[in-house]
Amino acid sequence: MNRPSCVRLIMSLLIGLFVNSLHAQTSNESHANTNTQASSQPSSVDTPDSIQLRDEQTQFAPALDGSGLISMDSAISKRLLVGATTSGGWDSNPNNLANGASSGIYILSPYFGIRSNTASTQFLLQYQPTITGYSSAAYTNQTMHAAAIAISGNINERWKWNINASGNHGTDSTRFLAPQQSVAVGEVPGTGPNSASYLANAGTVTYATGSAGVQYRISERDSLEVGIANTFSRYSGLKQNNSIATTSLGYGRALSPSVEMRAYGQTYYYYGAINCASFGGGVGIKWHVLDGAFLTLSGGPQINTTACGKQQGFSYSAAFSTRLTGKSQIYMLAARQPAISYQGPGLWQTSASAGYQRQVSTVSTLKFDVGYVRSDTLTAVNSYHGTYFDCVYGVQLGHGFSASYSYRGFVGDTGGTGFSRNVALFSLAWTPSAGHLFQ
């Protein structure tokens, strides 16, 4: 089957699923409305915006210790999160050099956090340092600090707000050994583009990102969202700072209990090593295909100012996750967005990642991840591309303890300077109250 035929077949299947989902939901809603009218008084006003919305989806935040996702809607009012991971193994290239020598390695990663919920506010604060040592005298001990905070709440039934911030500081090569920071893809923890963003001879990195948003529900179907964000990165090896300020405005309309359409506008302003702006917008869809399945698609034109040096034309993002069975799940991510991950100064990046997770038994899990990131060449910035992959087999030992065997690999290139890295680790962890791989 040729490529155009494959594309037409895939589009036909997606459209068919979409139409069948809407038809089934319409039938169910009509049947429910008939039963309601037979047993109660009819409503005095039948507005066209009336719709039986599904319950608000549970919000998740990634656990810094790599254990999975933490529910932000837990009924627990307050909980102290503590844990620690110790690892030992082999590292082929500890300093991300083009011709680095291998070494034995040991790692200690304590974890601290607090989660607090009230009737109208959810709060999560996390901190985790990663401390490394090497058997080879050619390498010195290194440390990477990571912290994150997430706060969300609702003023009333119409107004909601959220504030998020995270950051890292330390030797960039140590970030490869730290617990991988997941992104929430529906109810599945995924690996984002940061996992494939490592630079040769980067030195010490300081990375911080923060965002805030407000959502106003106009009616049962319609809502407005406003958001602002800022990202800062600095590499001592590059001797450059780079920042991106973002603003966005979105309008959403629920077409059914499981389908929502969205239109948005967005602006990006680069300052630091690059000084220019980008303006764009587009449309998107959020679709809870089935219970446990999640799909979002969005895209539209993006225009850069002449100071950026080149046009990108189009931006997009896509995310999909689903349970294959009761014991396995997958996720897929793809995007063409401003370069706001760990890449130093850059303009736009194209990224893709995917993963498979399986509960092998009641006490063991197996997961695979792969990620890819690429950026474009600019006048003052070299092009970059990197590929990351990992495999982890974990076993629960009881009382919050677990053991795991893991392998991580990376291949990357920056302006013609490439390097590769492979790490094999055995880890013991104590995480009695952190995240979960399967929700």
Phi, psi and omega per residue, in radians:
M1 nan 2.243 -3.118
N2 -1.329 2.984 -3.027
R3 -1.108 -0.811 3.114
P4 -1.016 -0.647 3.128
S5 -1.152 -0.692 3.102
C6 -1.088 -0.744 3.140
V7 -1.094 -0.789 -3.141
R8 -1.098 -0.663 -3.141
L9 -1.138 -0.793 -3.138
I10 -1.092 -0.771 3.137
M11 -1.104 -0.675 3.125
S12 -1.105 -0.735 3.130
L13 -1.128 -0.752 3.129
L14 -1.108 -0.759 3.125
I15 -1.120 -0.696 3.117
G16 -1.097 -0.771 3.093
L17 -1.077 -0.711 -3.123
F18 -1.101 -0.824 -3.120
V19 -1.131 -0.749 3.131
N20 -1.110 -0.670 3.109
S21 -1.085 -0.804 3.138
L22 -1.121 -0.710 -3.134
H23 -1.112 -0.753 -3.135
A24 -1.146 -0.689 -3.133
Q25 -1.181 -0.696 3.122
T26 -1.100 -0.726 3.126
S27 -1.113 -0.767 -3.131
N28 -1.119 -0.718 -3.137
E29 -1.150 -0.706 3.134
S30 -1.103 -0.737 3.124
H31 -1.120 -0.728 3.136
A32 -1.138 -0.696 3.136
N33 -1.141 -0.665 3.114
T34 -1.086 -0.775 3.141
N35 -1.145 -0.658 -3.128
T36 -1.145 -0.770 -3.125
Q37 -1.138 -0.517 -3.125
A38 -1.300 -0.401 -3.031
S39 -1.978 -0.047 -3.132
S40 -2.583 3.015 3.132
Q41 -1.260 2.501 3.140
P42 -1.218 2.686 3.112
S43 -1.193 2.507 -3.137
S44 -1.282 -0.426 3.139
V45 -2.279 2.204 3.104
D46 -1.959 1.526 -3.070
T47 -1.403 2.645 3.114
P48 -1.182 -0.281 -3.124
D49 -1.542 -0.054 -3.109
S50 -1.197 2.280 -3.130
I51 -2.708 2.466 3.129
Q52 -1.509 1.628 -3.111
L53 -1.282 2.505 3.075
R54 -1.202 2.775 3.133
D55 -0.970 2.604 3.121
E56 -0.987 2.330 -3.122
Q57 -1.225 2.449 3.110
T58 -1.108 2.334 3.119
Q59 -1.608 2.476 -3.121
F60 -2.206 2.628 3.041
A61 -2.189 2.481 3.134
P62 -1.243 2.446 3.078
A63 -1.436 2.287 -3.114
L64 -1.130 -0.414 -3.113
D65 -1.446 0.113 3.085
G66 1.343 0.178 -3.076
S67 -1.418 -0.176 3.121
G68 2.346 -2.376 -3.089
L69 -2.002 2.555 3.088
I70 -1.934 2.208 3.122
S71 -1.222 2.285 3.088
M72 -1.546 -0.087 -3.090
D73 -1.980 0.481 -3.111
S74 -1.182 2.591 3.099
A75 -1.308 -0.200 3.130
I76 -1.239 2.192 -3.057
S77 -1.271 -0.677 -3.122
K78 -2.686 2.418 3.120
R79 -2.655 2.375 3.049
L80 -1.544 2.246 -3.122
L81 -1.827 2.094 3.118
V82 -2.363 2.728 3.111
G83 3.101 3.104 3.115
A84 -2.836 2.602 3.084
T85 -2.305 2.303 3.049
T86 -2.155 2.400 -3.031
S87 -2.420 2.740 3.037
G88 -2.572 2.614 -3.134
G89 2.967 -2.510 -3.016
W90 -2.300 2.407 -3.138
D91 -2.225 2.168 -3.061
S92 -1.364 -0.386 -3.013
N93 -2.750 1.284 -2.979
P94 -1.039 -0.495 -3.077
N95 -1.845 0.271 3.120
N96 0.952 0.822 -3.136
L97 -1.721 2.774 3.129
A98 -1.148 -0.513 -3.141
N99 -2.342 0.781 -3.101
G100 -1.219 2.660 3.115
A101 -1.671 2.615 -3.112
S102 -1.377 2.878 -3.125
S103 -2.810 2.677 2.906
G104 -1.243 2.691 -3.027
I105 -2.530 2.584 2.982
Y106 -2.354 2.559 -2.987
I107 -2.385 2.470 3.005
L108 -2.261 2.233 -3.121
S109 -2.343 1.572 3.007
P110 -1.257 2.721 -3.079
Y111 -2.377 2.325 3.137
F112 -2.356 2.496 3.096
G113 -2.905 2.925 3.058
I114 -2.508 2.381 3.099
R115 -2.144 2.269 -3.098
S116 -2.427 2.263 -3.128
N117 -2.224 2.472 2.955
T118 -2.177 -3.066 -3.134
A119 -1.110 -0.426 -3.063
S120 -2.196 -0.014 -3.060
T121 -2.463 2.463 3.038
Q122 -2.151 2.354 -3.036
F123 -2.364 2.353 3.101
L124 -2.501 2.157 3.110
L125 -2.175 2.326 -3.092
Q126 -2.412 2.603 3.055
Y127 -2.589 2.379 3.098
Q128 -2.625 2.061 2.977
P129 -1.581 2.638 3.041
T130 -2.110 2.042 -3.053
I131 -1.979 2.207 -3.062
T132 -2.115 2.651 3.013
G133 -2.433 2.752 -3.026
Y134 -2.278 2.588 3.098
S135 -1.341 -0.423 -3.140
S136 -1.488 2.372 3.110
A137 -1.234 -0.149 -3.137
A138 -1.293 -0.223 -3.081
Y139 -2.166 2.502 3.081
T140 -1.732 2.788 3.106
N141 -1.095 2.549 -3.071
Q142 -2.344 2.773 -3.132
T143 -2.460 2.468 3.021
M144 -2.254 2.208 3.118
H145 -1.790 2.375 3.095
A146 -2.312 2.417 3.129
A147 -2.539 2.657 3.139
A148 -2.678 2.568 3.069
I149 -2.408 2.419 3.107
A150 -2.384 2.196 3.124
I151 -2.314 2.316 3.086
S152 -2.499 2.735 -3.130
G153 -2.953 3.035 3.081
N154 -2.307 2.301 3.114
I155 -1.351 -0.749 3.046
N156 -2.715 -2.855 -3.078
E157 -1.166 -0.370 -3.081
R158 -1.728 -0.557 -3.009
W159 -1.836 2.277 3.016
K160 -2.314 2.709 -3.134
W161 -2.564 2.805 3.090
N162 -2.688 2.594 3.081
I163 -2.366 2.284 -3.140
N164 -2.378 2.497 3.075
A165 -2.662 2.559 3.080
S166 -2.681 2.789 -3.133
G167 -2.894 2.835 3.093
N168 -2.420 2.583 3.028
H169 -2.600 2.284 3.122
G170 2.629 -2.946 3.135
T171 -1.210 2.170 -3.024
D172 -1.071 -0.625 -3.120
S173 -1.136 -0.410 3.111
T174 -1.252 -0.441 -3.135
R175 -1.031 -0.509 3.115
F176 -1.149 -0.452 -3.109
L177 -1.635 -0.282 -3.120
A178 -1.235 2.775 3.040
P179 -0.948 2.279 -3.104
Q180 -1.145 2.214 -3.118
Q181 -1.441 2.013 -3.043
S182 -1.403 2.900 2.934
V183 -2.108 2.563 -3.111
A184 -1.456 2.023 3.060
V185 -1.897 1.557 -2.964
G186 1.154 -2.070 3.111
E187 -1.873 0.295 -3.090
V188 -2.047 2.279 3.062
P189 -1.327 2.173 -3.127
G190 -2.051 2.978 3.099
T191 -1.829 2.091 -3.088
G192 -1.529 -3.043 -3.084
P193 -1.150 -0.354 3.140
N194 -1.070 -0.462 -3.115
S195 -1.186 -0.349 -3.120
A196 -1.931 0.333 -3.087
S197 -2.029 1.586 3.088
Y198 -2.345 2.379 -3.083
L199 -1.970 2.531 3.072
A200 -1.266 2.448 3.069
N201 0.959 0.675 -3.055
A202 -1.389 -0.429 -3.124
G203 1.312 -2.438 -3.129
T204 -1.548 2.337 -3.141
V205 -1.967 2.431 2.953
T206 -2.130 2.062 -3.059
Y207 -2.308 2.262 3.133
A208 -2.512 2.437 3.096
T209 -2.470 2.467 3.131
G210 -2.523 2.639 -3.128
S211 -2.616 2.736 3.077
A212 -2.552 2.517 -3.116
G213 -2.577 2.696 3.104
V214 -2.311 2.364 3.095
Q215 -2.134 2.334 3.109
Y216 -2.132 2.137 3.122
R217 -1.530 1.929 -3.124
I218 -1.245 -0.756 3.123
S219 -2.615 -3.018 3.118
E220 -1.115 -0.456 -3.130
R221 -1.710 -0.617 -2.886
D222 -1.895 2.564 3.112
S223 -2.632 2.704 3.062
L224 -2.086 2.505 3.116
E225 -2.315 2.426 3.056
V226 -2.247 2.352 -3.120
G227 -2.480 2.618 3.027
I228 -2.324 2.647 -3.140
A229 -2.722 2.763 3.071
N230 -2.594 2.412 -3.131
T231 -2.223 2.374 3.138
F232 -2.265 2.398 3.064
S233 -2.473 2.512 3.091
R234 -2.528 2.268 3.066
Y235 -2.022 2.196 3.136
S236 -1.151 -0.562 3.129
G237 -1.211 -0.486 3.129
L238 -1.584 -0.322 -3.114
K239 0.953 0.735 -3.139
Q240 -2.502 2.577 3.011
N241 -1.923 2.593 3.122
N242 -2.521 2.362 -3.139
S243 -2.427 2.653 3.079
I244 -2.387 2.168 3.051
A245 -1.804 2.373 -3.036
T246 -2.236 2.448 2.969
T247 -2.281 2.577 -3.131
S248 -2.581 2.622 3.073
L249 -2.404 2.234 -3.085
G250 -2.355 2.623 3.064
Y251 -2.192 2.238 -3.140
G252 -2.100 2.542 3.100
R253 -2.403 2.189 3.119
A254 -1.393 2.119 3.094
L255 -1.543 -0.428 3.134
S256 -2.804 3.071 3.111
P257 -1.029 -0.343 -3.074
S258 -2.128 -0.002 -3.095
V259 -2.203 2.253 3.094
E260 -2.303 2.284 3.044
M261 -1.697 2.663 -3.081
R262 -2.534 2.443 2.978
A263 -2.107 2.510 -3.025
Y264 -2.616 2.751 2.960
G265 -2.225 2.579 -3.076
Q266 -2.594 2.566 3.077
T267 -2.290 2.535 3.079
Y268 -2.257 2.328 3.084
Y269 -2.155 2.067 -3.138
Y270 -1.629 2.319 3.061
Y271 -2.534 2.534 -3.020
G272 2.170 -2.098 3.106
A273 -1.167 -0.483 3.098
I274 -2.177 2.419 3.126
N275 -2.263 1.784 3.100
C276 -2.896 3.121 -3.092
A277 -2.366 2.784 3.133
S278 -2.459 2.379 -3.093
F279 -2.233 2.452 3.139
G280 -2.951 -3.052 3.128
G281 -2.990 -3.090 -3.140
G282 3.021 -2.920 3.125
V283 -2.272 2.780 -3.134
G284 -2.704 2.996 3.119
I285 -2.417 2.452 3.018
K286 -2.084 2.157 -2.973
W287 -2.368 2.025 2.969
H288 -1.541 1.561 -2.969
V289 -1.012 -0.930 3.105
L290 -2.454 3.047 3.049
D291 -1.062 2.159 -3.126
G292 1.546 -0.039 3.126
A293 -1.972 2.482 -3.017
F294 -2.484 2.350 3.138
L295 -2.517 2.274 2.990
T296 -2.306 2.414 3.088
L297 -2.381 2.396 3.069
S298 -2.705 2.672 3.124
G299 -3.107 2.810 3.117
G300 3.056 3.074 -3.105
P301 -1.228 2.634 3.113
Q302 -2.441 2.185 -3.064
I303 -2.023 2.231 3.115
N304 -1.726 2.623 3.028
T305 -1.266 2.848 -3.078
T306 -1.092 -0.463 3.139
A307 -1.124 -0.365 3.118
C308 -1.241 -0.382 3.071
G309 1.600 -0.381 3.116
K310 -2.806 2.816 3.142
Q311 -1.767 2.523 3.066
Q312 -1.762 -0.519 2.987
G313 1.460 -0.843 -2.984
F314 -2.581 2.422 3.032
S315 -2.158 2.644 3.136
Y316 -2.723 2.830 3.000
S317 -2.623 2.552 3.137
A318 -2.536 2.462 3.111
A319 -2.514 2.393 -3.138
F320 -2.554 2.406 3.021
S321 -2.599 2.632 3.118
T322 -2.823 2.710 2.963
R323 -1.468 2.125 3.061
L324 -1.336 -0.769 3.045
T325 -2.451 -3.058 3.073
G326 -1.172 -0.232 -3.077
K327 -2.143 0.157 3.132
S328 -2.556 2.644 -3.120
Q329 -2.670 2.749 3.136
I330 -2.350 2.840 3.004
Y331 -2.529 2.711 3.070
M332 -2.515 2.401 3.126
L333 -2.324 2.492 3.052
A334 -2.647 2.497 -3.107
A335 -2.812 2.673 2.916
R336 -2.271 1.756 -2.959
Q337 -2.440 2.984 3.037
P338 -0.991 2.581 -3.071
A339 -1.358 1.515 -3.119
I340 -1.950 0.189 3.067
S341 -1.659 -2.996 -3.059
Y342 -1.289 1.362 3.114
Q343 -2.280 0.128 -3.042
G344 1.207 -2.730 -3.122
P345 -1.225 2.254 3.129
G346 -2.904 2.912 -3.046
L347 -1.833 -1.083 -3.120
W348 -2.297 2.667 3.108
Q349 -2.344 2.541 3.002
T350 -1.928 2.225 -3.053
S351 -2.385 2.694 3.058
A352 -2.684 2.495 3.083
S353 -2.660 2.747 -3.127
A354 -2.733 2.772 3.133
G355 -2.802 2.781 3.117
Y356 -2.291 2.327 -3.120
Q357 -2.276 2.339 -3.086
R358 -2.405 2.367 3.026
Q359 -1.539 1.737 -3.034
V360 -1.175 -0.729 3.085
S361 -2.553 -3.030 -3.126
T362 -1.156 -0.312 -3.089
V363 -2.153 0.042 -3.065
S364 -2.338 2.578 3.122
T365 -2.361 2.711 3.114
L366 -2.351 2.351 3.135
K367 -2.495 2.578 3.088
F368 -2.216 2.463 3.078
D369 -2.409 2.584 3.021
V370 -2.513 2.444 -3.133
G371 -2.486 2.644 -3.136
Y372 -2.475 2.400 3.092
V373 -2.389 2.443 3.071
R374 -2.468 2.419 3.053
S375 -2.116 2.842 -3.076
D376 -1.619 2.719 3.079
T377 -1.354 2.343 3.034
L378 -2.117 3.079 -3.110
T379 -1.023 -0.751 -3.052
A380 -1.871 0.063 -3.038
V381 -2.361 2.293 3.105
N382 -1.346 2.713 3.063
S383 -1.235 2.792 -3.073
Y384 -2.516 2.486 2.934
H385 -2.616 2.571 -3.125
G386 -2.638 2.601 3.117
T387 -2.266 2.310 -3.103
Y388 -2.160 2.527 3.046
F389 -2.635 2.604 3.111
D390 -2.612 2.849 3.061
C391 -2.524 2.251 -3.087
V392 -2.331 2.262 3.021
Y393 -2.058 2.069 -3.080
G394 -2.104 2.617 -3.136
V395 -2.298 2.238 3.064
Q396 -1.397 2.235 -3.115
L397 -1.740 -0.184 -3.133
G398 1.794 2.684 3.118
H399 1.015 0.587 3.112
G400 1.481 -0.071 -3.128
F401 -1.580 2.569 3.087
S402 -2.608 2.748 3.078
A403 -2.217 2.601 -3.131
S404 -2.610 2.624 2.968
Y405 -1.969 2.305 -3.084
S406 -2.449 2.664 3.032
Y407 -2.339 2.318 3.079
R408 -2.221 2.430 3.099
G409 -2.352 2.633 3.133
F410 -2.587 2.445 3.023
V411 -2.356 2.193 -3.097
G412 -2.573 2.930 -3.127
D413 -2.648 2.333 3.084
T414 -2.235 1.918 3.113
G415 0.974 0.614 3.132
G416 1.606 -0.164 3.079
T417 -1.707 1.874 -3.071
G418 -1.932 2.784 3.037
F419 -2.704 2.794 3.082
S420 -2.294 2.809 -3.106
R421 -2.665 2.436 3.098
N422 -2.363 2.363 -3.111
V423 -2.351 2.285 3.036
A424 -2.097 2.232 -3.033
L425 -2.345 2.581 2.868
F426 -2.004 2.254 -3.010
S427 -2.248 2.533 2.960
L428 -2.073 2.264 -3.068
A429 -2.299 2.596 2.987
W430 -2.171 1.844 -3.112
T431 -2.361 1.312 -3.030
P432 -1.228 -0.366 -3.016
S433 -2.490 0.563 -3.110
A434 -1.722 -2.399 -3.016
G435 -1.525 -3.140 -3.123
H436 -2.354 2.445 3.103
L437 -1.294 -0.743 3.098
F438 -1.916 2.235 -3.109
Q439 -1.543 nan nan
